[in-house]
Amino acid sequence: MDILALVTGGLPAWTLALILPMLFIAGFVDAIGGGGGLISLPAYLFAGLPPHLAIGTNKLSSSMGTAVATAHYARQGYIPWRLSALAIVAAIAGSAAGARLTLIASERLIMALMLAAIPFIGFYVLVKKNLETDKPSFSHGRTVALTMLIALVCGVYDGFYGPGTGTFLLLLLTGLARLDVFKAAGVTKAINITTNVTALAVFLAHGTVLIGLGLLAGAANIAGNYLGAHTFSDKGSKIVRPIILTVLVVFATRLIYQLFF
């Protein structure tokens, strides 16, 4: 019983029955279309963790799951490493800038801006038959520049607020940079694992991670990511579109609740 209390941070044992299934679902969603944090972070909060512990513990579990999905994508050849390496550098710079923005801008302002953007993103996804672009690819130099710009902007958002970053990356990389959906998913994963591990190091240094709970939840997240990554490999872009639409609806609902209730 003492071990269980240590794992859950003193919360009731039933919290595991809530957190573990939700982390599995979050991993599945995150591996396919991004946005798993829209499910996993609320699960920790609903279970009763204080916000700082919820965010830190969520970073541990999501980093574990994302690492598995990233490794699978790498083995399948979906990650263009030269392009991803430059995008990672830009994303880290953006994330650092985003963290500093918290000193001069309110979180409510960012949430309001994201809420205003969601209908346009949803419309874009709906009118497209799939996420594959029917336009010719850009030159290598232009593709690199656009990918780095997208990584920088999404890195700023991730550093400032975070939820839905993977979904936005996937949409922008396919629609703006004209990457095919498999390369876009690979670049997204390479960026996500880097930013997750970087943030986790900060949270661990400040003692805001329940390591036992995070490892258990991370195992569930790994299982979800493993299944999601293999489902993506089998069905490709057909399954990404409905997943992204679902994530956007959940994201909008969460933002409305936070802003007005």
Buried (B, 14 or more C-beta within 10 A) or exposed (E): EEEEEEBBBEBEEEBBEBBBEBBBBBBBBBBBBBBBBBBBBBBBBEBBBEEEBBBBBBBBBBBBBBBBBBBBBBEBEBBBEEBBEBBBBBBBBBBEBBBEBEEEEEEEEBBEEBBEEBEEBBEEBEEBEBBBBEEEEBEEEEBBBBBBBBBBBBBBBBBBBBBBBBBBBBBBBBBBBBBBBBBBBBBBBBBBBBBBEBBBEEBBEEEBBBBBBBBBBBBBBBBBBBBBBBBBBEEBBEBBBEBBBBBBEBBBEBBEEEEEE
